[in-house]
Amino acid sequence: MAKKKTTVPFQGTAEQEAKLKALIAEYKEIPGALMPVLQQAQGIYGYLPIEVQQMIAEGLNIPLAEVYGVVTFYSQFTLNPKGKYEISVCMGTACYVKGAGDLIDRITHILGIEPGEVTPDGKFSLTNTRCIGACGLAPVMTVNDDVYGRLKAEDIDGILRKYMNEE
């Protein structure tokens, strides 16, 4: 049975759109403006959905395919929104060898999302990341700025419960 991919509809505000339009106007005549506009647009929205890419392409008078190509080439850009709680599981060598895949599997089971996705309520997002420099604590997971180390899959339930109960 195919798993339904979770998505959150684009919910940009009028204030965000006004900021983006002012940004585009500021850079419109500057050669090489795409990168700084994308960086700042991601700062405004938190990610770069196709709707934002379209506004940038039209505003800078460049093809949408070029904008999309840059967004998908550079790892600093994301096409998906982040949850209130950003869960990152280190998949560096030490963490991977010590069971980081089991952590991902457990989080996926509990939250119903895969890496790169966000829960429908926007509360949690999941990413697998490369080495975060805490190899002595492998396997390691972060939730926003909180770091959890020496984890086992069974530890995940209690950690997530803490954030599920916060409001």
C-alpha positions, 0 to 999 in steps of 0.5 A, spaced: 500 500 500 502 506 497 503 511 503 500 518 502 505 523 502 503 529 507 503 536 504 501 542 508 498 547 503 501 554 502 499 559 507 503 566 505 500 572 508 499 579 505 505 581 509 509 576 507 507 578 500 509 585 501 516 584 503 517 579 497 515 584 492 519 590 496 525 585 496 524 583 488 523 591 487 530 592 490 534 587 486 530 587 480 535 591 476 541 588 479 545 582 475 546 576 479 540 578 484 537 571 484 541 568 490 540 573 495 533 574 493 532 566 494 536 567 501 531 573 503 525 570 501 526 563 504 527 568 511 521 571 509 517 564 508 521 559 512 521 555 505 521 556 498 514 553 495 512 554 488 508 560 489 514 564 492 518 561 486 513 563 481 513 570 484 520 571 484 521 568 477 516 573 474 519 579 478 526 578 476 523 576 469 527 570 469 524 563 467 521 559 473 525 553 471 531 557 472 529 559 479 527 552 481 533 549 478 537 554 483 533 552 489 533 544 488 541 545 487 543 548 493 542 544 500 541 551 503 534 552 500 528 548 502 521 546 498 518 544 504 515 548 510 519 546 517 514 544 523 514 548 529 519 542 532 524 541 527 527 534 528 533 532 525 537 525 526 544 525 524 546 520 519 553 521 519 558 514 519 558 514 527 550 515 528 548 511 522 553 505 525 550 505 532 542 505 529 540 512 527 536 508 521 532 505 527 531 512 530 528 515 523 524 508 523 521 510 529 519 517 528 516 515 521 512 510 525 509 515 530 508 521 526 506 518 520 512 522 516 518 521 512 524 525 512 523 531 508 516 532 510 512 535 515 506 533 519 499 536 517 498 540 523 505 543 522 507 541 528 513 536 526 518 536 521 523 531 520 530 531 516 536 526 516 542 530 516 549 529 515 554 529 521 553 534 526 559 533 530 557 530 536 560 523 534 561 521 541 554 521 543 552 517 537 546 516 535 544 523 535 537 527 534 536 534 535 529 537 536 530 545 534 536 546 539 535 540 544 540 535 543 539 528 544 544 523 544 546 515 545 539 514 543 535 507 542 529 507 538 525 506 544 527 513 547 523 516 541 516 515 544 518 519 551 522 525 547 516 526 542 511 526 547 514 532 551 513 536 544 506 533 543 504 535 550 507 542 549 503 548 547 
